[in-house]
Amino acid sequence: MPVITVRVDEETKRQMERLAHINWSGVVREAIHRVLDSEGSRNLAKAVLLNERSLIRPRADWRGVDEIRRWRGRR
């Protein structure tokens, strides 16, 4: 597994040392995964909104049946 470095202030480090039984690497990994999942969801929601905005809306009186008949009539 690749290694990353995280810098914390002295007080945070002292508190972490007092809680030495906690797997701090695991805590950081979980936090990173939560942020990645959150950003992924946000990007998906943004893509859906952009897609909705780019849809071409037909006129209110447009009917698909009429359009199909028109195209079939051209053959």
N, CA, C and O atoms as a Tripos MOL2 file, in Angstrom:
@<TRIPOS>MOLECULE
protein
  300   299    75     0     0
PROTEIN
NO_CHARGES

@<TRIPOS>ATOM
      1 N           0.8480   -1.1820    0.0000 N.3       1 MET1
      2 CA          0.0000    0.0000    0.0000 C.3       1 MET1
      3 C           0.8940    1.2470    0.0000 C.2       1 MET1
      4 O           1.8880    1.2870    0.7260 O.2       1 MET1
      5 N           0.5580    2.2580   -0.7990 N.am      2 PRO2
      6 CA          1.3440    3.4960   -0.7890 C.3       2 PRO2
      7 C           1.2410    4.1920    0.5650 C.2       2 PRO2
      8 O           0.2870    3.9840    1.3150 O.2       2 PRO2
      9 N           2.2250    5.0090    0.8600 N.am      3 VAL3
     10 CA          2.2780    5.7230    2.1350 C.3       3 VAL3
     11 C           2.0700    7.2060    1.8640 C.2       3 VAL3
     12 O           2.6400    7.7590    0.9240 O.2       3 VAL3
     13 N           1.2340    7.8610    2.7090 N.am      4 ILE4
     14 CA          1.0670    9.3150    2.6460 C.3       4 ILE4
     15 C           1.4520    9.8910    4.0060 C.2       4 ILE4
     16 O           1.4860    9.1700    5.0030 O.2       4 ILE4
     17 N           1.7370   11.1730    4.0440 N.am      5 THR5
     18 CA          2.0960   11.8440    5.2890 C.3       5 THR5
     19 C           1.0400   12.8850    5.6030 C.2       5 THR5
     20 O           0.6000   13.6250    4.7230 O.2       5 THR5
     21 N           0.6340   12.9370    6.8670 N.am      6 VAL6
     22 CA         -0.3410   13.9210    7.3180 C.3       6 VAL6
     23 C           0.2990   14.7250    8.4340 C.2       6 VAL6
     24 O           0.8600   14.1550    9.3690 O.2       6 VAL6
     25 N           0.2200   16.0260    8.3450 N.am      7 ARG7
     26 CA          0.7960   16.8840    9.3910 C.3       7 ARG7
     27 C          -0.3270   17.3530   10.3200 C.2       7 ARG7
     28 O          -1.3890   17.7850    9.8690 O.2       7 ARG7
     29 N          -0.0650   17.2580   11.6260 N.am      8 VAL8
     30 CA         -0.9970   17.7530   12.6420 C.3       8 VAL8
     31 C          -0.2180   18.6230   13.6120 C.2       8 VAL8
     32 O           1.0030   18.5120   13.7140 O.2       8 VAL8
     33 N          -0.9270   19.4890   14.3250 N.am      9 ASP9
     34 CA         -0.2400   20.3440   15.2900 C.3       9 ASP9
     35 C           0.1690   19.5310   16.5230 C.2       9 ASP9
     36 O          -0.2700   18.3950   16.6980 O.2       9 ASP9
     37 N           0.9990   20.1150   17.3590 N.am     10 GLU10
     38 CA          1.5600   19.4170   18.5240 C.3      10 GLU10
     39 C           0.4790   18.9330   19.4920 C.2      10 GLU10
     40 O           0.5600   17.8160   20.0030 O.2      10 GLU10
     41 N          -0.5190   19.7580   19.7440 N.am     11 GLU11
     42 CA         -1.5710   19.3780   20.6870 C.3      11 GLU11
     43 C          -2.3570   18.1720   20.1660 C.2      11 GLU11
     44 O          -2.6680   17.2540   20.9250 O.2      11 GLU11
     45 N          -2.6700   18.1800   18.8960 N.am     12 THR12
     46 CA         -3.3850   17.0430   18.3020 C.3      12 THR12
     47 C          -2.5410   15.7850   18.4280 C.2      12 THR12
     48 O          -3.0580   14.7190   18.7630 O.2      12 THR12
     49 N          -1.2530   15.9000   18.1650 N.am     13 LYS13
     50 CA         -0.3510   14.7420   18.2650 C.3      13 LYS13
     51 C          -0.3180   14.2120   19.7000 C.2      13 LYS13
     52 O          -0.3350   12.9970   19.9000 O.2      13 LYS13
     53 N          -0.2710   15.0860   20.6930 N.am     14 ARG14
     54 CA         -0.2670   14.6480   22.1030 C.3      14 ARG14
     55 C          -1.5560   13.8940   22.4380 C.2      14 ARG14
     56 O          -1.5260   12.8590   23.1050 O.2      14 ARG14
     57 N          -2.6830   14.4250   21.9680 N.am     15 GLN15
     58 CA         -3.9560   13.7530   22.2160 C.3      15 GLN15
     59 C          -4.0050   12.3920   21.5310 C.2      15 GLN15
     60 O          -4.5240   11.4310   22.0980 O.2      15 GLN15
     61 N          -3.4740   12.3080   20.3290 N.am     16 MET16
     62 CA         -3.4420   11.0310   19.6080 C.3      16 MET16
     63 C          -2.5670   10.0230   20.3630 C.2      16 MET16
     64 O          -2.9060    8.8420   20.4340 O.2      16 MET16
     65 N          -1.4600   10.4790   20.9200 N.am     17 GLU17
     66 CA         -0.5750    9.5730   21.6690 C.3      17 GLU17
     67 C          -1.2470    9.0510   22.9280 C.2      17 GLU17
     68 O          -1.0020    7.9170   23.3400 O.2      17 GLU17
     69 N          -2.0990    9.8780   23.5490 N.am     18 ARG18
     70 CA         -2.8410    9.4180   24.7280 C.3      18 ARG18
     71 C          -3.8470    8.3320   24.3600 C.2      18 ARG18
     72 O          -4.2000    7.4960   25.1920 O.2      18 ARG18
     73 N          -4.2970    8.3480   23.1320 N.am     19 LEU19
     74 CA         -5.2480    7.3470   22.6480 C.3      19 LEU19
     75 C          -4.5340    6.3820   21.6920 C.2      19 LEU19
     76 O          -4.9760    6.1580   20.5660 O.2      19 LEU19
     77 N          -3.4370    5.8300   22.1640 N.am     20 ALA20
     78 CA         -2.5710    4.9920   21.3250 C.3      20 ALA20
     79 C          -3.2600    3.7140   20.8630 C.2      20 ALA20
     80 O          -2.8270    3.1080   19.8830 O.2      20 ALA20
     81 N          -4.3230    3.2880   21.5470 N.am     21 HIS21
     82 CA         -5.0180    2.0590   21.1580 C.3      21 HIS21
     83 C          -5.8280    2.2220   19.8660 C.2      21 HIS21
     84 O          -6.2880    1.2390   19.2860 O.2      21 HIS21
     85 N          -5.9950    3.4700   19.4230 N.am     22 ILE22
     86 CA         -6.7600    3.7310   18.1970 C.3      22 ILE22
     87 C          -5.8360    3.6110   16.9900 C.2      22 ILE22
     88 O          -4.7090    4.1070   17.0010 O.2      22 ILE22
     89 N          -6.3300    2.9450   15.9540 N.am     23 ASN23
     90 CA         -5.5890    2.7970   14.7010 C.3      23 ASN23
     91 C          -5.8010    4.0780   13.8870 C.2      23 ASN23
     92 O          -6.7680    4.1970   13.1350 O.2      23 ASN23
     93 N          -4.8770    5.0340   14.0500 N.am     24 TRP24
     94 CA         -5.0420    6.3270   13.4070 C.3      24 TRP24
     95 C          -4.9620    6.2290   11.8940 C.2      24 TRP24
     96 O          -5.6090    7.0030   11.1890 O.2      24 TRP24
     97 N          -4.1830    5.2970   11.3890 N.am     25 SER25
     98 CA         -4.1350    5.1080    9.9330 C.3      25 SER25
     99 C          -5.5080    4.6980    9.4190 C.2      25 SER25
    100 O          -5.9460    5.1670    8.3680 O.2      25 SER25
    101 N          -6.1860    3.8230   10.1580 N.am     26 GLY26
    102 CA         -7.5270    3.3940    9.7760 C.3      26 GLY26
    103 C          -8.5160    4.5440    9.8170 C.2      26 GLY26
    104 O          -9.3800    4.6690    8.9490 O.2      26 GLY26
    105 N          -8.3810    5.3830   10.8350 N.am     27 VAL27
    106 CA         -9.2690    6.5470   10.9610 C.3      27 VAL27
    107 C          -9.0900    7.4680    9.7530 C.2      27 VAL27
    108 O         -10.0710    7.9380    9.1760 O.2      27 VAL27
    109 N          -7.8540    7.7190    9.3800 N.am     28 VAL28
    110 CA         -7.5780    8.5960    8.2370 C.3      28 VAL28
    111 C          -8.0890    7.9560    6.9480 C.2      28 VAL28
    112 O          -8.6790    8.6390    6.1120 O.2      28 VAL28
    113 N          -7.8650    6.6370    6.7780 N.am     29 ARG29
    114 CA         -8.3590    5.9430    5.5860 C.3      29 ARG29
    115 C          -9.8730    6.0620    5.4660 C.2      29 ARG29
    116 O         -10.3950    6.3520    4.3900 O.2      29 ARG29
    117 N         -10.5850    5.8350    6.5830 N.am     30 GLU30
    118 CA        -12.0440    5.9350    6.5730 C.3      30 GLU30
    119 C         -12.4990    7.3500    6.2160 C.2      30 GLU30
    120 O         -13.4480    7.5300    5.4520 O.2      30 GLU30
    121 N         -11.8180    8.3490    6.7720 N.am     31 ALA31
    122 CA        -12.1810    9.7430    6.4760 C.3      31 ALA31
    123 C         -11.9670   10.0490    4.9960 C.2      31 ALA31
    124 O         -12.7880   10.7220    4.3720 O.2      31 ALA31
    125 N         -10.8740    9.5580    4.4400 N.am     32 ILE32
    126 CA        -10.5980    9.7730    3.0200 C.3      32 ILE32
    127 C         -11.6830    9.1080    2.1770 C.2      32 ILE32
    128 O         -12.1750    9.7070    1.2210 O.2      32 ILE32
    129 N         -12.0590    7.8810    2.5200 N.am     33 HIS33
    130 CA        -13.0980    7.1710    1.7720 C.3      33 HIS33
    131 C         -14.4420    7.9070    1.8440 C.2      33 HIS33
    132 O         -15.1630    7.9840    0.8500 O.2      33 HIS33
    133 N         -14.7760    8.4490    3.0280 N.am     34 ARG34
    134 CA        -16.0280    9.1980    3.1600 C.3      34 ARG34
    135 C         -16.0360   10.4130    2.2370 C.2      34 ARG34
    136 O         -17.0340   10.6900    1.5720 O.2      34 ARG34
    137 N         -14.9240   11.1290    2.2020 N.am     35 VAL35
    138 CA        -14.8460   12.3170    1.3430 C.3      35 VAL35
    139 C         -14.9310   11.9030   -0.1230 C.2      35 VAL35
    140 O         -15.6310   12.5490   -0.9030 O.2      35 VAL35
    141 N         -14.2340   10.8400   -0.5090 N.am     36 LEU36
    142 CA        -14.2780   10.3710   -1.8950 C.3      36 LEU36
    143 C         -15.6920    9.9560   -2.2810 C.2      36 LEU36
    144 O         -16.1580   10.2940   -3.3690 O.2      36 LEU36
    145 N         -16.3830    9.2240   -1.3990 N.am     37 ASP37
    146 CA        -17.7660    8.8240   -1.6790 C.3      37 ASP37
    147 C         -18.6810   10.0370   -1.8070 C.2      37 ASP37
    148 O         -19.5270   10.1000   -2.6990 O.2      37 ASP37
    149 N         -18.5010   10.9900   -0.9130 N.am     38 SER38
    150 CA        -19.3190   12.2000   -0.9210 C.3      38 SER38
    151 C         -19.1050   12.9840   -2.2110 C.2      38 SER38
    152 O         -20.0680   13.4290   -2.8360 O.2      38 SER38
    153 N         -17.8580   13.1540   -2.6060 N.am     39 GLU39
    154 CA        -17.5530   13.8930   -3.8340 C.3      39 GLU39
    155 C         -18.0750   13.1460   -5.0500 C.2      39 GLU39
    156 O         -18.5690   13.7650   -5.9930 O.2      39 GLU39
    157 N         -17.9710   11.8240   -5.0380 N.am     40 GLY40
    158 CA        -18.4920   11.0360   -6.1500 C.3      40 GLY40
    159 C         -19.9840   11.2160   -6.2960 C.2      40 GLY40
    160 O         -20.4920   11.3490   -7.4090 O.2      40 GLY40
    161 N         -20.6960   11.2210   -5.1710 N.am     41 SER41
    162 CA        -22.1440   11.4340   -5.1950 C.3      41 SER41
    163 C         -22.4820   12.8360   -5.6840 C.2      41 SER41
    164 O         -23.4280   13.0280   -6.4480 O.2      41 SER41
    165 N         -21.7090   13.7970   -5.2410 N.am     42 ARG42
    166 CA        -21.9580   15.1820   -5.6450 C.3      42 ARG42
    167 C         -21.7360   15.3330   -7.1490 C.2      42 ARG42
    168 O         -22.5060   16.0080   -7.8330 O.2      42 ARG42
    169 N         -20.6720   14.6960   -7.6590 N.am     43 ASN43
    170 CA        -20.3960   14.7820   -9.0950 C.3      43 ASN43
    171 C         -21.5000   14.1090   -9.8960 C.2      43 ASN43
    172 O         -21.8710   14.5950  -10.9640 O.2      43 ASN43
    173 N         -22.0340   12.9900   -9.3940 N.am     44 LEU44
    174 CA        -23.1260   12.3080  -10.0840 C.3      44 LEU44
    175 C         -24.3690   13.1980  -10.1070 C.2      44 LEU44
    176 O         -25.0320   13.3190  -11.1360 O.2      44 LEU44
    177 N         -24.6770   13.8150   -8.9760 N.am     45 ALA45
    178 CA        -25.8420   14.7020   -8.9050 C.3      45 ALA45
    179 C         -25.6650   15.8880   -9.8540 C.2      45 ALA45
    180 O         -26.6170   16.3050  -10.5140 O.2      45 ALA45
    181 N         -24.4630   16.4220   -9.9200 N.am     46 LYS46
    182 CA        -24.1900   17.5400  -10.8190 C.3      46 LYS46
    183 C         -24.3630   17.1040  -12.2690 C.2      46 LYS46
    184 O         -24.9120   17.8500  -13.0780 O.2      46 LYS46
    185 N         -23.9000   15.9090  -12.6010 N.am     47 ALA47
    186 CA        -24.0440   15.3980  -13.9700 C.3      47 ALA47
    187 C         -25.5130   15.2270  -14.3350 C.2      47 ALA47
    188 O         -25.9130   15.5270  -15.4590 O.2      47 ALA47
    189 N         -26.3100   14.7520  -13.3980 N.am     48 VAL48
    190 CA        -27.7440   14.5850  -13.6580 C.3      48 VAL48
    191 C         -28.3920   15.9460  -13.9010 C.2      48 VAL48
    192 O         -29.2020   16.0930  -14.8160 O.2      48 VAL48
    193 N         -28.0420   16.9360  -13.0910 N.am     49 LEU49
    194 CA        -28.6130   18.2770  -13.2760 C.3      49 LEU49
    195 C         -28.2070   18.8700  -14.6250 C.2      49 LEU49
    196 O         -29.0320   19.4660  -15.3180 O.2      49 LEU49
    197 N         -26.9430   18.7050  -14.9920 N.am     50 LEU50
    198 CA        -26.4880   19.2240  -16.2830 C.3      50 LEU50
    199 C         -27.2120   18.5260  -17.4250 C.2      50 LEU50
    200 O         -27.5780   19.1590  -18.4160 O.2      50 LEU50
    201 N         -27.4180   17.2230  -17.2850 N.am     51 ASN51
    202 CA        -28.1190   16.4680  -18.3190 C.3      51 ASN51
    203 C         -29.5620   16.9480  -18.4440 C.2      51 ASN51
    204 O         -30.0700   17.1070  -19.5540 O.2      51 ASN51
    205 N         -30.2170   17.1750  -17.3220 N.am     52 GLU52
    206 CA        -31.6020   17.6590  -17.3410 C.3      52 GLU52
    207 C         -31.6960   19.0180  -18.0240 C.2      52 GLU52
    208 O         -32.6420   19.2740  -18.7690 O.2      52 GLU52
    209 N         -30.7290   19.8820  -17.7770 N.am     53 ARG53
    210 CA        -30.7490   21.2170  -18.3830 C.3      53 ARG53
    211 C         -30.5160   21.1600  -19.8800 C.2      53 ARG53
    212 O         -31.0040   22.0160  -20.6180 O.2      53 ARG53
    213 N         -29.7730   20.1580  -20.3390 N.am     54 SER54
    214 CA        -29.4240   20.1050  -21.7580 C.3      54 SER54
    215 C         -30.4680   19.3840  -22.5990 C.2      54 SER54
    216 O         -30.3480   19.3480  -23.8240 O.2      54 SER54
    217 N         -31.4880   18.8100  -21.9690 N.am     55 LEU55
    218 CA        -32.5200   18.1270  -22.7320 C.3      55 LEU55
    219 C         -33.3000   19.1200  -23.5950 C.2      55 LEU55
    220 O         -33.5720   20.2470  -23.1810 O.2      55 LEU55
    221 N         -33.6450   18.6850  -24.7750 N.am     56 ILE56
    222 CA        -34.4540   19.5170  -25.6680 C.3      56 ILE56
    223 C         -35.9180   19.1990  -25.3840 C.2      56 ILE56
    224 O         -36.3500   18.0530  -25.5080 O.2      56 ILE56
    225 N         -36.6560   20.2000  -25.0120 N.am     57 ARG57
    226 CA        -38.0610   20.0150  -24.6810 C.3      57 ARG57
    227 C         -38.9170   20.2920  -25.9230 C.2      57 ARG57
    228 O         -38.7640   21.3440  -26.5450 O.2      57 ARG57
    229 N         -39.7970   19.3900  -26.2890 N.am     58 PRO58
    230 CA        -40.6600   19.6370  -27.4550 C.3      58 PRO58
    231 C         -41.7540   20.6490  -27.1150 C.2      58 PRO58
    232 O         -42.0250   20.9330  -25.9480 O.2      58 PRO58
    233 N         -42.3700   21.1840  -28.1680 N.am     59 ARG59
    234 CA        -43.4990   22.0900  -27.9620 C.3      59 ARG59
    235 C         -44.6120   21.3350  -27.2370 C.2      59 ARG59
    236 O         -44.6570   20.1050  -27.2720 O.2      59 ARG59
    237 N         -45.4850   22.0530  -26.5980 N.am     60 ALA60
    238 CA        -46.5730   21.4310  -25.8320 C.3      60 ALA60
    239 C         -47.5250   20.6510  -26.7250 C.2      60 ALA60
    240 O         -48.1260   19.6720  -26.2820 O.2      60 ALA60
    241 N         -47.6730   21.0750  -27.9880 N.am     61 ASP61
    242 CA        -48.6160   20.4020  -28.8800 C.3      61 ASP61
    243 C         -47.9680   19.2760  -29.6960 C.2      61 ASP61
    244 O         -48.6440   18.6430  -30.5080 O.2      61 ASP61
    245 N         -46.6770   19.0180  -29.4940 N.am     62 TRP62
    246 CA        -45.9640   17.9790  -30.2480 C.3      62 TRP62
    247 C         -46.3670   16.5940  -29.7600 C.2      62 TRP62
    248 O         -46.4590   16.3480  -28.5580 O.2      62 TRP62
    249 N         -46.6080   15.6900  -30.7130 N.am     63 ARG63
    250 CA        -46.9500   14.3060  -30.3730 C.3      63 ARG63
    251 C         -46.0380   13.3760  -31.1600 C.2      63 ARG63
    252 O         -45.8450   13.5520  -32.3630 O.2      63 ARG63
    253 N         -45.4900   12.4010  -30.4830 N.am     64 GLY64
    254 CA        -44.5890   11.4510  -31.1060 C.3      64 GLY64
    255 C         -45.2500   10.6490  -32.2160 C.2      64 GLY64
    256 O         -44.6170   10.3480  -33.2280 O.2      64 GLY64
    257 N         -46.5140   10.3020  -32.0340 N.am     65 VAL65
    258 CA        -47.2550    9.5180  -33.0340 C.3      65 VAL65
    259 C         -47.3140   10.2810  -34.3490 C.2      65 VAL65
    260 O         -47.0960    9.7130  -35.4190 O.2      65 VAL65
    261 N         -47.6120   11.5760  -34.2580 N.am     66 ASP66
    262 CA        -47.6880   12.3890  -35.4720 C.3      66 ASP66
    263 C         -46.3250   12.4590  -36.1720 C.2      66 ASP66
    264 O         -46.2490   12.4120  -37.4000 O.2      66 ASP66
    265 N         -45.2710   12.5700  -35.3950 N.am     67 GLU67
    266 CA        -43.9230   12.6420  -35.9570 C.3      67 GLU67
    267 C         -43.5570   11.3450  -36.6670 C.2      67 GLU67
    268 O         -42.9700   11.3800  -37.7490 O.2      67 GLU67
    269 N         -43.8900   10.2130  -36.0800 N.am     68 ILE68
    270 CA        -43.6180    8.9020  -36.7000 C.3      68 ILE68
    271 C         -44.3880    8.7770  -38.0030 C.2      68 ILE68
    272 O         -43.8400    8.3230  -39.0080 O.2      68 ILE68
    273 N         -45.6400    9.1710  -37.9950 N.am     69 ARG69
    274 CA        -46.4520    9.1000  -39.2240 C.3      69 ARG69
    275 C         -45.8610    9.9840  -40.3190 C.2      69 ARG69
    276 O         -45.8320    9.6040  -41.4900 O.2      69 ARG69
    277 N         -45.3860   11.1770  -39.9200 N.am     70 ARG70
    278 CA        -44.7750   12.0950  -40.8890 C.3      70 ARG70
    279 C         -43.5430   11.4620  -41.5230 C.2      70 ARG70
    280 O         -43.3680   11.5260  -42.7400 O.2      70 ARG70
    281 N         -42.6890   10.8520  -40.7050 N.am     71 TRP71
    282 CA        -41.4740   10.2150  -41.2250 C.3      71 TRP71
    283 C         -41.8160    9.0000  -42.0950 C.2      71 TRP71
    284 O         -41.1830    8.7800  -43.1280 O.2      71 TRP71
    285 N         -42.7940    8.2280  -41.6900 N.am     72 ARG72
    286 CA        -43.1940    7.0790  -42.4930 C.3      72 ARG72
    287 C         -43.7720    7.5140  -43.8290 C.2      72 ARG72
    288 O         -43.5960    6.8350  -44.8400 O.2      72 ARG72
    289 N         -44.4630    8.6470  -43.8290 N.am     73 GLY73
    290 CA        -45.0460    9.1640  -45.0560 C.3      73 GLY73
    291 C         -43.9950    9.6200  -46.0660 C.2      73 GLY73
    292 O         -44.2760    9.6800  -47.2640 O.2      73 GLY73
    293 N         -42.7910    9.9410  -45.5970 N.am     74 ARG74
    294 CA        -41.7260   10.3940  -46.4840 C.3      74 ARG74
    295 C         -41.1040    9.2420  -47.2800 C.2      74 ARG74
    296 O         -40.4750    9.4720  -48.3140 O.2      74 ARG74
    297 N         -41.2740    8.0140  -46.8070 N.am     75 ARG75
    298 CA        -40.6410    6.8650  -47.4790 C.3      75 ARG75
    299 C         -41.1950    6.6050  -48.8140 C.2      75 ARG75
    300 O         -40.7600    5.6740  -49.4920 O.2      75 ARG75
@<TRIPOS>BOND
     1     1     2 1
     2     2     3 1
     3     3     4 2
     4     3     5 am
     5     5     6 1
     6     6     7 1
     7     7     8 2
     8     7     9 am
     9     9    10 1
    10    10    11 1
    11    11    12 2
    12    11    13 am
    13    13    14 1
    14    14    15 1
    15    15    16 2
    16    15    17 am
    17    17    18 1
    18    18    19 1
    19    19    20 2
    20    19    21 am
    21    21    22 1
    22    22    23 1
    23    23    24 2
    24    23    25 am
    25    25    26 1
    26    26    27 1
    27    27    28 2
    28    27    29 am
    29    29    30 1
    30    30    31 1
    31    31    32 2
    32    31    33 am
    33    33    34 1
    34    34    35 1
    35    35    36 2
    36    35    37 am
    37    37    38 1
    38    38    39 1
    39    39    40 2
    40    39    41 am
    41    41    42 1
    42    42    43 1
    43    43    44 2
    44    43    45 am
    45    45    46 1
    46    46    47 1
    47    47    48 2
    48    47    49 am
    49    49    50 1
    50    50    51 1
    51    51    52 2
    52    51    53 am
    53    53    54 1
    54    54    55 1
    55    55    56 2
    56    55    57 am
    57    57    58 1
    58    58    59 1
    59    59    60 2
    60    59    61 am
    61    61    62 1
    62    62    63 1
    63    63    64 2
    64    63    65 am
    65    65    66 1
    66    66    67 1
    67    67    68 2
    68    67    69 am
    69    69    70 1
    70    70    71 1
    71    71    72 2
    72    71    73 am
    73    73    74 1
    74    74    75 1
    75    75    76 2
    76    75    77 am
    77    77    78 1
    78    78    79 1
    79    79    80 2
    80    79    81 am
    81    81    82 1
    82    82    83 1
    83    83    84 2
    84    83    85 am
    85    85    86 1
    86    86    87 1
    87    87    88 2
    88    87    89 am
    89    89    90 1
    90    90    91 1
    91    91    92 2
    92    91    93 am
    93    93    94 1
    94    94    95 1
    95    95    96 2
    96    95    97 am
    97    97    98 1
    98    98    99 1
    99    99   100 2
   100    99   101 am
   101   101   102 1
   102   102   103 1
   103   103   104 2
   104   103   105 am
   105   105   106 1
   106   106   107 1
   107   107   108 2
   108   107   109 am
   109   109   110 1
   110   110   111 1
   111   111   112 2
   112   111   113 am
   113   113   114 1
   114   114   115 1
   115   115   116 2
   116   115   117 am
   117   117   118 1
   118   118   119 1
   119   119   120 2
   120   119   121 am
   121   121   122 1
   122   122   123 1
   123   123   124 2
   124   123   125 am
   125   125   126 1
   126   126   127 1
   127   127   128 2
   128   127   129 am
   129   129   130 1
   130   130   131 1
   131   131   132 2
   132   131   133 am
   133   133   134 1
   134   134   135 1
   135   135   136 2
   136   135   137 am
   137   137   138 1
   138   138   139 1
   139   139   140 2
   140   139   141 am
   141   141   142 1
   142   142   143 1
   143   143   144 2
   144   143   145 am
   145   145   146 1
   146   146   147 1
   147   147   148 2
   148   147   149 am
   149   149   150 1
   150   150   151 1
   151   151   152 2
   152   151   153 am
   153   153   154 1
   154   154   155 1
   155   155   156 2
   156   155   157 am
   157   157   158 1
   158   158   159 1
   159   159   160 2
   160   159   161 am
   161   161   162 1
   162   162   163 1
   163   163   164 2
   164   163   165 am
   165   165   166 1
   166   166   167 1
   167   167   168 2
   168   167   169 am
   169   169   170 1
   170   170   171 1
   171   171   172 2
   172   171   173 am
   173   173   174 1
   174   174   175 1
   175   175   176 2
   176   175   177 am
   177   177   178 1
   178   178   179 1
   179   179   180 2
   180   179   181 am
   181   181   182 1
   182   182   183 1
   183   183   184 2
   184   183   185 am
   185   185   186 1
   186   186   187 1
   187   187   188 2
   188   187   189 am
   189   189   190 1
   190   190   191 1
   191   191   192 2
   192   191   193 am
   193   193   194 1
   194   194   195 1
   195   195   196 2
   196   195   197 am
   197   197   198 1
   198   198   199 1
   199   199   200 2
   200   199   201 am
   201   201   202 1
   202   202   203 1
   203   203   204 2
   204   203   205 am
   205   205   206 1
   206   206   207 1
   207   207   208 2
   208   207   209 am
   209   209   210 1
   210   210   211 1
   211   211   212 2
   212   211   213 am
   213   213   214 1
   214   214   215 1
   215   215   216 2
   216   215   217 am
   217   217   218 1
   218   218   219 1
   219   219   220 2
   220   219   221 am
   221   221   222 1
   222   222   223 1
   223   223   224 2
   224   223   225 am
   225   225   226 1
   226   226   227 1
   227   227   228 2
   228   227   229 am
   229   229   230 1
   230   230   231 1
   231   231   232 2
   232   231   233 am
   233   233   234 1
   234   234   235 1
   235   235   236 2
   236   235   237 am
   237   237   238 1
   238   238   239 1
   239   239   240 2
   240   239   241 am
   241   241   242 1
   242   242   243 1
   243   243   244 2
   244   243   245 am
   245   245   246 1
   246   246   247 1
   247   247   248 2
   248   247   249 am
   249   249   250 1
   250   250   251 1
   251   251   252 2
   252   251   253 am
   253   253   254 1
   254   254   255 1
   255   255   256 2
   256   255   257 am
   257   257   258 1
   258   258   259 1
   259   259   260 2
   260   259   261 am
   261   261   262 1
   262   262   263 1
   263   263   264 2
   264   263   265 am
   265   265   266 1
   266   266   267 1
   267   267   268 2
   268   267   269 am
   269   269   270 1
   270   270   271 1
   271   271   272 2
   272   271   273 am
   273   273   274 1
   274   274   275 1
   275   275   276 2
   276   275   277 am
   277   277   278 1
   278   278   279 1
   279   279   280 2
   280   279   281 am
   281   281   282 1
   282   282   283 1
   283   283   284 2
   284   283   285 am
   285   285   286 1
   286   286   287 1
   287   287   288 2
   288   287   289 am
   289   289   290 1
   290   290   291 1
   291   291   292 2
   292   291   293 am
   293   293   294 1
   294   294   295 1
   295   295   296 2
   296   295   297 am
   297   297   298 1
   298   298   299 1
   299   299   300 2
@<TRIPOS>SUBSTRUCTURE
     1 MET1         2 RESIDUE 1 A MET
     2 PRO2         6 RESIDUE 1 A PRO
     3 VAL3        10 RESIDUE 1 A VAL
     4 ILE4        14 RESIDUE 1 A ILE
     5 THR5        18 RESIDUE 1 A THR
     6 VAL6        22 RESIDUE 1 A VAL
     7 ARG7        26 RESIDUE 1 A ARG
     8 VAL8        30 RESIDUE 1 A VAL
     9 ASP9        34 RESIDUE 1 A ASP
    10 GLU10       38 RESIDUE 1 A GLU
    11 GLU11       42 RESIDUE 1 A GLU
    12 THR12       46 RESIDUE 1 A THR
    13 LYS13       50 RESIDUE 1 A LYS
    14 ARG14       54 RESIDUE 1 A ARG
    15 GLN15       58 RESIDUE 1 A GLN
    16 MET16       62 RESIDUE 1 A MET
    17 GLU17       66 RESIDUE 1 A GLU
    18 ARG18       70 RESIDUE 1 A ARG
    19 LEU19       74 RESIDUE 1 A LEU
    20 ALA20       78 RESIDUE 1 A ALA
    21 HIS21       82 RESIDUE 1 A HIS
    22 ILE22       86 RESIDUE 1 A ILE
    23 ASN23       90 RESIDUE 1 A ASN
    24 TRP24       94 RESIDUE 1 A TRP
    25 SER25       98 RESIDUE 1 A SER
    26 GLY26      102 RESIDUE 1 A GLY
    27 VAL27      106 RESIDUE 1 A VAL
    28 VAL28      110 RESIDUE 1 A VAL
    29 ARG29      114 RESIDUE 1 A ARG
    30 GLU30      118 RESIDUE 1 A GLU
    31 ALA31      122 RESIDUE 1 A ALA
    32 ILE32      126 RESIDUE 1 A ILE
    33 HIS33      130 RESIDUE 1 A HIS
    34 ARG34      134 RESIDUE 1 A ARG
    35 VAL35      138 RESIDUE 1 A VAL
    36 LEU36      142 RESIDUE 1 A LEU
    37 ASP37      146 RESIDUE 1 A ASP
    38 SER38      150 RESIDUE 1 A SER
    39 GLU39      154 RESIDUE 1 A GLU
    40 GLY40      158 RESIDUE 1 A GLY
    41 SER41      162 RESIDUE 1 A SER
    42 ARG42      166 RESIDUE 1 A ARG
    43 ASN43      170 RESIDUE 1 A ASN
    44 LEU44      174 RESIDUE 1 A LEU
    45 ALA45      178 RESIDUE 1 A ALA
    46 LYS46      182 RESIDUE 1 A LYS
    47 ALA47      186 RESIDUE 1 A ALA
    48 VAL48      190 RESIDUE 1 A VAL
    49 LEU49      194 RESIDUE 1 A LEU
    50 LEU50      198 RESIDUE 1 A LEU
    51 ASN51      202 RESIDUE 1 A ASN
    52 GLU52      206 RESIDUE 1 A GLU
    53 ARG53      210 RESIDUE 1 A ARG
    54 SER54      214 RESIDUE 1 A SER
    55 LEU55      218 RESIDUE 1 A LEU
    56 ILE56      222 RESIDUE 1 A ILE
    57 ARG57      226 RESIDUE 1 A ARG
    58 PRO58      230 RESIDUE 1 A PRO
    59 ARG59      234 RESIDUE 1 A ARG
    60 ALA60      238 RESIDUE 1 A ALA
    61 ASP61      242 RESIDUE 1 A ASP
    62 TRP62      246 RESIDUE 1 A TRP
    63 ARG63      250 RESIDUE 1 A ARG
    64 GLY64      254 RESIDUE 1 A GLY
    65 VAL65      258 RESIDUE 1 A VAL
    66 ASP66      262 RESIDUE 1 A ASP
    67 GLU67      266 RESIDUE 1 A GLU
    68 ILE68      270 RESIDUE 1 A ILE
    69 ARG69      274 RESIDUE 1 A ARG
    70 ARG70      278 RESIDUE 1 A ARG
    71 TRP71      282 RESIDUE 1 A TRP
    72 ARG72      286 RESIDUE 1 A ARG
    73 GLY73      290 RESIDUE 1 A GLY
    74 ARG74      294 RESIDUE 1 A ARG
    75 ARG75      298 RESIDUE 1 A ARG
